[in-house]
Amino acid sequence: MSTPTERLLRLLSLLQARRDWPGQVLADRLEITPRTVRRDVDRLREMGYRISATRGPDGGYRLDAGSELPPMLFDDEQAVALAVALQAATASGVGVSEAAARALTTVRQVMPARLRRRVDAVQVTALASTGVGRTPPVDPEVLLLLGAAARDRETLRFDYGSGPGTGPRRVEPHHVVTSSARWYLVAWDLDLHEWRTYRVDRIRPRTPTGPRFAPREIPGGDVAAWVAARFKGSQAENAWPCHGRVTLDLPAHEVAPFVGDGLVEQVDERRSRLHAGSWSWPALAAAIGRFDAAIDEVSPPELAAAFATLAERYAHAGGSAGAPGLTA
């Protein structure tokens, strides 16, 4: 059972989380009676918090805007979540690593000893994205500018990229999204008359921002699904444009951890059937080939043709490299 102080902290945390709270819902969340909720609200008012109440069967409570909150108002779950988020910020792709470390130190100093011990127990090693696709860190000021323009519905002008085919853009910004430590702006391009995604690390904004615009609806109404579909090479539904099926000479439990959003079926003790998709048939064939196992029962014919094409390319590459064991 929580102490009265812990209960007040939870109540205040809930009141901050959303605008209106029916009294009965608060009572259920706190596992107390509506009468105890009323008493706890009165205690918070005595402490200086401005909390409005509405009467009637659906009456509830609201923490008024402008209420001054103490510098440290986190319950245990919030404190741990904050520690994890700040430590993981080093892998976010945004250039805020030093600021995040300083923020965590500042917040930790004002925490009660009990919460400090819990936070200190959470040690996160965040790995930034690596490999060919690694991107430069995103400028926090650019990220804030894009977010503000999307919020205020102001047209943006910016220079994009540095190679051929790049140049100035005029867009209506709608969302800033992140995926695999990369940040993207989803916007309606006023010159191309289409929805586009732009990597934030390649954007160099021009100021001031342009006139306000009436927001358009993202295709399908779901920005996450639309971006996911574009990353898969699809212009419509959130699905891979190329989807095939093969039987692998591997048991399902050895295949399942590596199939992403694919599906694995057990055929027998040593074989499994894999259903998977990709943005192209050669890409799908190459992804299946990484299992280093015999492949059978390939469908559709496009996937079989992609295997044949890759076989020719790999044989040529192996021969030109003078790989041991190959004969002319």
SENU-106510 format. One record per residue (C-alpha): x, y, z; chain. Coordinates in Angstrom, 2 decimals, always signed. Each point is the difference from the previous one (the first is absolute). Last residue first. Layout:
BEGIN
SITE       X       Y       Z kette
SITE       X       Y       Z     A
...
END
This chain:
BEGIN
SITE       X       Y       Z kette
SITE  +37.79  -22.15  -65.59     A
SITE   +0.33   -1.68   +3.36     A
SITE   -0.99   +1.39   +3.39     A
SITE   +1.51   -1.47   +3.19     A
SITE   +1.76   +3.17   +1.03     A
SITE   -1.68   +3.25   -1.12     A
SITE   +1.71   +1.67   -2.93     A
SITE   -1.90   +3.24   +0.52     A
SITE   -1.30   -0.07   -3.56     A
SITE   -1.35   -3.51   +0.57     A
SITE   -1.80   +0.85   +3.22     A
SITE   -1.53   +3.14   -1.45     A
SITE   -1.18   -1.86   -3.11     A
SITE   -1.52   -2.78   +2.09     A
SITE   -1.63   +2.58   +2.26     A
SITE   -1.52   +1.86   -2.96     A
SITE   -1.29   -3.18   -1.62     A
SITE   -1.47   -1.26   +3.27     A
SITE   -1.55   +3.44   +0.62     A
SITE   -1.88   -0.20   -3.30     A
SITE   -1.17   -3.56   +0.70     A
SITE   -1.21   +0.96   +3.49     A
SITE   -1.87   +2.97   -1.52     A
SITE   -1.69   -2.31   -2.51     A
SITE   -1.21   -2.23   +2.86     A
SITE   -1.39   +3.08   +1.75     A
SITE   -1.85   +1.09   -3.13     A
SITE   -1.39   -3.55   -0.40     A
SITE   -1.93   +0.34   +3.30     A
SITE   +0.99   -2.12   +1.81     A
SITE   +2.98   -2.17   +0.94     A
SITE   -0.55   -3.58   +1.14     A
SITE   +3.64   -0.56   +1.03     A
SITE   +2.96   +1.77   +1.61     A
SITE   +3.02   -1.74   +1.58     A
SITE   +1.48   +2.01   +2.86     A
SITE   +2.29   +2.99   +0.47     A
SITE   -2.73   +2.14   +1.61     A
SITE   +1.44   +2.99   -1.88     A
SITE   -1.60   -1.27   -3.21     A
SITE   -3.44   +1.12   +1.17     A
SITE   +1.11   +3.64   +0.17     A
SITE   +1.66   -0.25   -3.42     A
SITE   -3.18   -1.41   -1.55     A
SITE   -2.09   +2.78   +1.56     A
SITE   +2.39   +2.68   -1.26     A
SITE   -0.02   -1.58   -3.47     A
SITE   -3.84   +0.06   +0.01     A
SITE   -0.24   +3.64   +1.06     A
SITE   -1.23   +2.02   +3.01     A
SITE   -0.15   -3.05   +2.27     A
SITE   -2.37   -2.68   +1.24     A
SITE   +0.04   -3.24   +1.94     A
SITE   -1.80   -3.33   +0.40     A
SITE   +2.39   -2.73   +1.21     A
SITE   -0.80   -3.71   +0.14     A
SITE   +2.01   -2.12   +2.42     A
SITE   +2.06   -3.20   -0.17     A
SITE   +1.87   -2.22   +2.49     A
SITE   -2.68   -1.32   +2.36     A
SITE   -2.81   +0.42   -2.51     A
SITE   -1.70   +2.80   -1.90     A
SITE   +0.03   +2.61   +2.80     A
SITE   -1.36   +3.32   -1.23     A
SITE   +1.86   +3.32   +0.05     A
SITE   -1.53   +3.43   -0.69     A
SITE   +1.77   +3.22   -0.98     A
SITE   -0.02   +3.31   +1.90     A
SITE   +3.64   -0.43   +1.05     A
SITE   +1.13   -3.44   -1.18     A
SITE   +3.10   -0.49   +2.16     A
SITE   -1.21   -1.45   +3.31     A
SITE   -2.38   -2.41   -1.82     A
SITE   +2.56   -1.90   -2.07     A
SITE   +1.73   -2.18   +2.61     A
SITE   -3.28   -0.79   +1.79     A
SITE   -1.63   -0.93   -3.33     A
SITE   +2.40   -2.85   -0.74     A
SITE   +2.35   +0.52   -2.95     A
SITE   +0.00   -1.43   -3.52     A
SITE   -2.03   +2.98   -1.17     A
SITE   -3.29   -0.06   -1.90     A
SITE   -0.79   +3.15   -1.94     A
SITE   -2.76   +2.61   -0.25     A
SITE   -0.21   +3.40   -1.64     A
SITE   -1.05   +3.64   +0.40     A
SITE   +1.06   +2.97   -2.11     A
SITE   -1.72   +3.37   +0.49     A
SITE   +0.54   -0.26   +3.78     A
SITE   -3.05   +1.18   +1.93     A
SITE   -1.21   +3.22   +1.60     A
SITE   -2.53   +0.75   -2.72     A
SITE   +0.53   +2.53   -2.77     A
SITE   +3.27   +1.27   -1.48     A
SITE   +2.00   -3.02   +1.13     A
SITE   +3.79   -0.03   +0.09     A
SITE   +0.16   -1.43   +3.52     A
SITE   +1.21   +3.32   +1.42     A
SITE   -2.98   +1.62   -1.71     A
SITE   -2.39   -2.43   +1.70     A
SITE   +1.52   +0.70   +3.41     A
SITE   -0.40   +3.74   -0.61     A
SITE   -3.68   -0.42   -0.86     A
SITE   -0.66   -2.32   +2.95     A
SITE   +1.59   +2.45   +2.45     A
SITE   -1.81   +2.98   -1.55     A
SITE   -3.44   -1.61   +0.29     A
SITE   -2.83   +1.73   -1.93     A
SITE   +0.19   -2.37   -2.96     A
SITE   +1.81   +2.59   -2.06     A
SITE   +0.95   +2.88   +2.35     A
SITE   -2.85   +2.50   +0.28     A
SITE   +0.78   +3.52   -1.09     A
SITE   +0.48   +2.85   +2.47     A
SITE   -1.12   +3.52   -0.95     A
SITE   +3.08   +2.13   -0.47     A
SITE   +1.78   +2.85   +1.80     A
SITE   +2.31   +2.26   -1.96     A
SITE   +3.77   -0.51   -0.22     A
SITE   +2.72   -0.60   +2.55     A
SITE   +2.68   +2.62   +0.42     A
SITE   +2.49   -1.41   -0.53     A
SITE   +1.58   -2.64   -2.17     A
SITE   +0.44   -3.46   +1.46     A
SITE   +2.97   -2.25   -0.83     A
SITE   -1.41   -3.54   -0.20     A
SITE   +2.35   -2.94   -0.57     A
SITE   +0.03   -1.17   +3.66     A
SITE   -3.81   +0.17   -0.02     A
SITE   -0.35   -2.66   -2.67     A
SITE   -2.92   +0.99   -2.19     A
SITE   -3.20   -1.99   -0.55     A
SITE   -2.36   +0.95   -2.83     A
SITE   -3.71   +0.45   -0.70     A
SITE   -0.74   +1.29   -3.48     A
SITE   -0.51   +3.19   -1.99     A
SITE   +3.65   +0.10   -1.19     A
SITE   +0.24   +3.77   +0.54     A
SITE   -2.04   +0.30   +3.21     A
SITE   +1.55   -3.09   +1.58     A
SITE   -2.40   -1.27   +2.68     A
SITE   +2.07   -0.94   +3.04     A
SITE   +1.29   -2.83   +2.17     A
SITE   +3.28   +1.07   +1.57     A
SITE   +2.34   -2.84   +0.91     A
SITE   +2.33   -0.87   +2.87     A
SITE   +2.36   -2.96   +0.11     A
SITE   +0.76   -1.95   +3.19     A
SITE   -1.65   -3.15   -1.41     A
SITE   -3.22   +1.87   -0.88     A
SITE   -1.02   +3.50   +1.05     A
SITE   -2.92   +2.15   -1.12     A
SITE   -0.62   +3.74   -0.38     A
SITE   -3.50   +0.66   -1.30     A
SITE   -1.96   +2.40   -2.22     A
SITE   +2.33   +2.45   -1.71     A
SITE   -1.48   +1.85   -3.03     A
SITE   +2.90   +0.13   -2.39     A
SITE   +2.15   +2.24   -2.18     A
SITE   +3.35   -1.56   -0.90     A
SITE   +3.34   +1.36   -1.16     A
SITE   +2.60   -2.34   -1.50     A
SITE   +0.83   -3.61   -0.66     A
SITE   -0.04   -1.81   -3.32     A
SITE   +3.77   -0.25   -0.11     A
SITE   +1.66   +0.03   +3.44     A
SITE   -0.18   +2.28   +3.05     A
SITE   -3.11   -0.92   +1.94     A
SITE   -3.07   +2.17   +0.55     A
SITE   -0.21   +3.76   +0.18     A
SITE   -3.01   +1.19   +1.95     A
SITE   -3.27   +1.91   -0.26     A
SITE   -2.77   -0.85   +2.43     A
SITE   -3.69   +0.88   -0.03     A
SITE   -1.48   +0.60   +3.45     A
SITE   -2.53   -2.33   +1.56     A
SITE   +0.75   +1.10   +3.60     A
SITE   +0.73   -3.54   +1.18     A
SITE   +1.82   -0.99   -3.20     A
SITE   +2.04   +3.22   +0.10     A
SITE   +0.80   -0.55   +3.68     A
SITE   +1.16   -3.57   -0.62     A
SITE   +2.18   +1.07   -2.91     A
SITE   +1.59   +2.80   +2.05     A
SITE   +0.58   -2.30   +2.99     A
SITE   +1.70   -2.62   -2.18     A
SITE   +2.15   +2.66   -1.62     A
SITE   +1.04   +1.29   +3.43     A
SITE   +0.79   -3.55   +1.14     A
SITE   +2.45   -0.45   -2.90     A
SITE   -0.27   -3.62   -1.12     A
SITE   +3.03   -2.25   +0.33     A
SITE   +1.60   -1.18   -3.23     A
SITE   -1.53   -3.12   -1.53     A
SITE   +1.13   -3.62   +0.03     A
SITE   -1.35   -1.93   -2.98     A
SITE   +3.26   -1.75   -0.85     A
SITE   +0.37   -1.42   +3.50     A
SITE   -0.95   +1.17   +3.45     A
SITE   -3.03   +1.30   +1.87     A
SITE   +0.82   +1.29   +3.47     A
SITE   +0.24   -2.46   +2.86     A
SITE   -1.51   +0.93   +3.35     A
SITE   +1.52   -1.62   +3.09     A
SITE   -2.67   +0.47   +2.66     A
SITE   +0.74   -0.13   +3.72     A
SITE   -3.14   -0.05   +2.13     A
SITE   +1.11   -0.73   +3.59     A
SITE   +0.91   +3.66   +0.47     A
SITE   -3.64   +0.88   -0.67     A
SITE   -1.23   -2.29   +2.77     A
SITE   +2.56   +1.29   +2.48     A
SITE   -0.84   +3.59   -0.91     A
SITE   -3.68   -0.76   +0.57     A
SITE   +0.61   -1.05   +3.62     A
SITE   +2.36   +2.92   +0.62     A
SITE   -2.68   +2.51   -1.01     A
SITE   +0.61   +1.56   -3.40     A
SITE   +1.35   +3.54   -0.33     A
SITE   +3.54   -1.04   -0.92     A
SITE   -1.20   -2.66   -2.45     A
SITE   -1.80   +2.62   -2.09     A
SITE   +3.18   +2.03   -0.41     A
SITE   +2.17   -3.02   -0.83     A
SITE   -2.54   -1.27   -2.53     A
SITE   -0.19   +3.42   -1.61     A
SITE   +3.80   +0.21   -0.25     A
SITE   +0.16   -3.38   -1.74     A
SITE   -2.81   +1.01   -2.35     A
SITE   +1.78   +3.28   -0.85     A
SITE   +3.20   -1.87   -0.81     A
SITE   -1.80   -2.46   -2.28     A
SITE   -2.22   +2.62   -1.67     A
SITE   +1.17   -0.19   -3.62     A
SITE   -3.05   -1.91   -1.22     A
SITE   +0.48   -3.49   -1.46     A
SITE   -1.89   -1.55   +2.91     A
SITE   +2.90   -2.16   +1.15     A
SITE   +1.25   +2.38   +2.70     A
SITE   -3.63   +0.60   +0.99     A
SITE   -0.13   -3.54   +1.44     A
SITE   +1.41   +1.25   +3.32     A
SITE   -2.61   +2.74   +0.18     A
SITE   -2.86   -2.35   -0.86     A
SITE   +1.10   -2.71   +2.45     A
SITE   +0.35   +2.47   +2.87     A
SITE   -3.35   +1.60   -0.78     A
SITE   -1.77   -3.36   -0.10     A
SITE   +1.56   -0.96   +3.35     A
SITE   -1.19   +3.26   +1.57     A
SITE   -3.46   -0.32   -1.55     A
SITE   -0.45   -3.52   +1.39     A
SITE   +1.09   +1.05   +3.49     A
SITE   -2.24   +3.07   +0.17     A
SITE   +1.29   +3.28   -1.29     A
SITE   -0.67   +3.52   +1.24     A
SITE   +3.31   +1.71   +0.64     A
SITE   +0.14   +3.77   -0.50     A
SITE   -3.34   +0.57   +1.79     A
SITE   -2.93   +0.91   -2.22     A
SITE   -1.39   +3.47   -0.53     A
SITE   -3.55   -0.17   -1.31     A
SITE   -0.17   +2.04   -3.18     A
SITE   -2.77   -1.99   -1.59     A
SITE   -2.54   -1.37   +2.44     A
SITE   +0.24   -3.62   +1.14     A
SITE   -3.42   -1.44   -0.88     A
SITE   -2.38   -2.12   +2.05     A
SITE   -3.17   -2.02   -0.48     A
SITE   -3.75   -0.06   -0.05     A
SITE   -1.84   -2.59   -2.05     A
SITE   -2.77   -0.52   +2.59     A
SITE   -0.11   +3.73   +0.74     A
SITE   +2.55   +2.64   +1.01     A
SITE   +3.04   +1.34   -1.81     A
SITE   +3.26   +0.64   +1.85     A
SITE   +2.89   +2.35   -0.71     A
SITE   +3.47   -0.61   +1.43     A
SITE   +2.36   +2.91   +0.71     A
SITE   +2.95   -1.49   +1.87     A
SITE   +1.13   +2.04   +3.02     A
SITE   +0.70   -2.66   +2.65     A
SITE   -3.50   +0.47   +1.42     A
SITE   -1.33   -0.80   -3.47     A
SITE   +1.98   -3.24   +0.03     A
SITE   -1.57   -0.94   +3.35     A
SITE   -3.47   +0.74   -1.39     A
SITE   +0.72   -2.29   -2.96     A
SITE   +1.03   -2.73   +2.45     A
SITE   -3.28   +0.35   +1.90     A
SITE   -2.03   -0.14   -3.21     A
SITE   +1.92   -3.09   -1.17     A
SITE   -0.64   -1.62   +3.39     A
SITE   -3.75   +0.54   -0.52     A
SITE   +0.25   -1.52   -3.50     A
SITE   +1.37   -3.17   +1.66     A
SITE   +3.54   -1.30   -0.52     A
SITE   +1.73   -2.24   -2.53     A
SITE   +1.95   +2.93   -1.50     A
SITE   -1.13   -0.75   -3.55     A
SITE   -3.52   -0.89   +1.16     A
SITE   -0.32   +3.16   +2.10     A
SITE   +1.27   +2.13   -2.87     A
SITE   -2.56   -1.59   -2.32     A
SITE   -2.75   +0.62   +2.57     A
SITE   +0.90   +3.68   +0.24     A
SITE   -0.09   +0.56   -3.75     A
SITE   +3.38   +1.40   -1.12     A
SITE   +0.33   +2.94   -2.39     A
SITE   +3.05   +1.48   -1.73     A
SITE   +2.45   -2.90   -0.16     A
SITE   +3.30   -1.13   +1.54     A
SITE   +0.37   +2.81   +2.52     A
SITE   -2.95   -1.21   +2.09     A
SITE   +1.48   -3.51   -0.08     A
SITE   +3.32   +1.21   +1.43     A
SITE   -1.81   +1.93   +2.72     A
SITE   -1.90   -3.11   +1.01     A
SITE   +3.15   -2.13   -0.03     A
SITE   +1.81   +2.48   +2.23     A
SITE   -2.97   +0.21   +2.34     A
SITE   -0.04   -3.79   +0.25     A
SITE   +3.71   -0.11   +0.79     A
SITE   -0.54   +2.52   +2.79     A
SITE   -3.01   -1.91   +1.38     A
SITE   +2.12   -3.20   +0.09     A
SITE   -0.55   -2.73   -2.58     A
SITE   -1.34   -3.45   +0.94     A
END
